[in-house]
Amino acid sequence: MTRAQDIEIIRDLAEQYVEICHADGQQERRDLWRAHNSLVPTRPPIYVRAFAWREMPESRCQCKDPFFRHCEDFFRESLFRKTFNDDYIFEPWVTVHAACVTPEGGLWGLEIGRIPSPDPRGAWKFDPPIVEPEDVSRLVKPHHIVDEQETARRVSRLEDAIGDLITVGLDRGPVYRMWDGDISTQLAYLRGLEQVMWDMMDRPAWLHELLAFMRDGILQTHEEAEAAGDWTLCAHQNQAMPYAQELQDPRANSESVSRKELWTYCASQELAQVGPAMFDEFMLQYQIPIVENFGLVAYGCCEDLTHKIGVLRQIPNLRRIAVSPFADVARCAEQIGTDYVLSYRPSPADMVSYGFDPDRIRGILRRDLAACAGCHVDITLKDVETVQGDPKRVRRWVEITRDVIEELGL
């Protein structure tokens, strides 16, 4: 397949995607999320974050060029997503990420080892590079550096291909955000899950030094990006729809903004088995100096935060708290109340992944959403690794969820 054929494919998909972006209902969804995330009572928004896309026949891409293939995948996934009828917002632009320079060897100057599974979709095992305490001396403090030539090339390629059909937005933000800027995730990569827990007991002072190094490195890239004017309104991140009355809406190619004008997100999945006091000492106190520079914070992913909500209240700009499938929903709702948005995340295994039992789904949703009555709750379906090849399950799940919300009068 030639370059011209690749471009023809993504142009056709871009035209279809633009139609979705301007369809009826998108502005209503923005209004819903904007109010909801500002603690204004609304109906619970529904967000499908993951849906076993690779199992769908529609996921088969045709472009040969990896750059265009990535764009093709985004458009195809979005067109399929439209069928769910959840409250996802389709933004009228496609984003190109700047080419940023990172230390040789990896984000922290060390190559992260992984022992792969024999199953192509199986889990891999950590093979961390920090084996001995003195290995930390090999870590490299990062900086925010944009490769302007490569960035311009990326933007030009997409502008030339589809720029007359859809806005091409450039995100010049730093690499060290979301999972690449999540201390918990990166610490596990560098040191290993089990070893980090031993370090908390055996060499706490050494671990504090390592955590401080990582905190300062992430902060430095954020500060350098802000000084360079590289934070813009396409850099909002909150594991949902990043709207709020207190902040400007997401926008492509906006003026430079400070971090105080943006959503940010962080989590501590790797410390799920660590108690509140040690979580506070060895993680949260290193995350707060990073996230407090932003406008609003969303916290949590798959970890159980039931016993840590009281500690999380130290985050001055906290707005959203994840209530994962492993959490006690009722106890979380009692603690969160109306102080924060409660991001309820039912187990994908119960909802859509292993069989599909509408009565069981309704029962779980009724129980958990009833416990959240009076809270600012939204529902996120995420981490769906399989729907057993059934493309109808997720859209049917959205229908059932809407029915339960209406039934409970939420």
NORDAMO-V63557 format. One record per helix or strand of 2 or more residues. SS is the DSSP state (H for helix, E for strand). FROM is the first residue (numbers start at 1). LEN is the number of residues. Records with the same first field share a line. If there is no record, write none. Layout:
# NORDAMO-V63557
SS = FROM-LEN ; FROM-LEN
This chain:
# NORDAMO-V63557
H = 3-19 ; 26-11 ; 53-3 ; 57-3 ; 66-19 ; 133-6 ; 148-15 ; 178-4 ; 183-9 ; 193-10 ; 204-24 ; 233-3 ; 259-3 ; 269-3 ; 276-16 ; 309-4 ; 329-8 ; 348-6 ; 358-14 ; 393-16
E = 46-3 ; 93-5 ; 113-3 ; 125-3 ; 167-5 ; 263-4 ; 296-4 ; 318-6 ; 341-4 ; 376-6
